[in-house]
Amino acid sequence: MAKDNINGVAYNTKTAETIARNGSGKTINHSDERWFTETLYRKRTGEFFLYGSGGIFTKYAKQTGPDSWERSEAILPLTEDEVKQWAMNNLGDDGYKDVCQRIEEKPHEAKTAEEKPAPVSQNNDNKRIEKILAALRKQPNITQRELAKTTKMSLLKVNTILQQLRADGKIIREGTSKKGSWIIAGEEAKPSVITVYGTHTCPDCSFIEDQIKDNARFRFVDIGSHVKNLKAFMALRDSDPVFNSVKNKGIGIPAFVHEDGTVTLIPEDVGLKSRQEALLEEQRKEEAQEAAKKSSSKSLRKAAPSVQTAADREANTKKIIGMIKKNPSVSQADFQKATNLSRMQVVTILNHLKDDGKLEHTGSKRAGQWVLKK
């Protein structure tokens, strides 16, 4: 039994009429923190309310500390329109029709199947449109192929309805065709919360934690801060095949868990950046800066003035004479490389030495030798 008083109105599951139930049921073990259950009730006075409870991966999670969460429960009052929307999103066609019929009944009114009012007749296209809109509300990033499977329509029919809804301005596509999401015009999209499992002592986790600070789309759970957090993560790690590739390499953190229970170990899948990628980016930036410095230095050398001072010329002359003494077959290209002078500057120095009778060249230009004279 659960009860609460909201805005002065009392809600009690013991005295209310049960209308419908929804939850993860037996598909997920109750020890898994993705497990949840929801029950729709109606008070004797006619008001509807939803009683739900679930683990720390669900919307019923309760925060007990900066990095600590626990299972919890809640009572949520619903209007008739919200009841229909909940049934459409969670109960399928038959469940939705049944809830609509129950709404038409008076509280605790007993009727036979023959006496129950027939569901409202709708055009088939309108029903298909509502199915697609309900699927888009539940999963904005759903693909057309997934829509066809969820709504049991052909891919062509889904594509046709989506195009018509876009043309009518009822839905908007945000992002790319592969990684975008659908937005229903006039409805504020409720951001899903992604649970991040990690520890403050893990460098990769700390890098992620800095990125999600003050971001309502994420909540960080430190598995080292409380044994309940560790148990929840280990149950997830033991049950989800996404961890198979890392079990022999490490713990598998940081791990990112969506509200629908899907798990990924890749930060980029949830719009974040991994520490490894950040380090690579920094390395590439440093290499680009170093290359730019070398290019700038080379350009400055090329742009240096060609005029030599008398002191420079004398120093370069001595360097050339020293090279000739060591190797009489040295080439003009070697002189240029050693002195960082242009070809004309080297030729000018050599001509001065020849004119002064200090140098001559014997043999051919390629196979000849330099001869120094006293």
C-alpha positions, 0 to 999 in steps of 0.5 A: 500500500502507498499513499500521499497527499499532493496539493491537499488531495489524498491518494491511497492505492488501498482504497483506489481502483486498479485500472492497468499495470506496466513495467519491466516485469519478468524480463529483467531480474528484480535485483537489476536496477533497471527494473520498474513497475507502474500501476494506474489507479482511479479514486472513488471520486474519479481522479486518476493517479499513477503509482510507480517504483523502480531502481536507480536506472529508472525515473523513480531513482532517489538521490541520497548524496552527491554520488549516491542513488537508491530505489524509490517510489512515487505517486503522480496525479494524472489528467484523463489526457495524460492517462491516455498518453501513458496508455498509448506509450506503454500498453499497446493498442489493446491496452490503450483501447481498454483504458479509454473504455475504462475512462468512459465508465464511472468509478467502480461501475460494473458492466458486462462486456456487452454493456461496455461502450465501444471504442471511438471509431477513427480513421485508419490513417489517424490511428497510424499517425497516432502510433507514430507520434507515440513512438516518436515521443517515447524514442525521439531518435528512433529510425524509420526502420525501427518505427516500421517494426514498432508500429507494424507498418510497412517502411513505405507507409512510415516514410509517407506519414513522416513526410506528410507530418513534416509537410504539415509542420507537425514534426521537425527533424533535428540533426542528420538523417542517421544521428538526428532526432524527431521533435513534435511541434508544440511539445517540449521534449523531455530530456532523458537522463543518462547514468554514468558509472565510474569512480573519482580515482579513475582518470578517464571517469574524472575527465567525463565527470568534468564534462557533465558537471551541472548538466541535467542530462547526466548523473554520475554514480561513484561505484566506490562511494557506496556498496549499493552503487557497486552492486548495481554496477556489477549486476549490470556488468554481469548481465549486459553483453556490451561488457564482454569485450572489456572483462579481460582488460579492466572494469568497464568504466566509465559506463553510460546507461540510458533510461531504456536500459541500453549501455555503451562504453563509448563517450562519443555515443552520448555526445561526450569526449573520451580522454584518449581522444582529447590527448590525441587532439592535444598531440595533434595541436602541438604537432601542428604548432611545431610544424607552423614554427618550423615553416615560419623559421624557414620563411624568415630564413628565405626572406633574410636580406641578401646584403652581407656586412664586411664582417660576415663576408670575412667570416664566410671567406674563412669558412670556405677556405677552411673547407677547401683545405679539408677537401679540395673537391668540395662543391659550391652546393656544399659551400652554400649549405655550410654558410647558409648563403645564396649561390651568387653570394658564394660565387662572389666570395670565390671570385674575390679569392681568385682576383686576389690570386689566392685561389684557382680551380683546376680540371672540369667544373664537376671533377676538378679541384680547388687550389689555394695559393700563398 
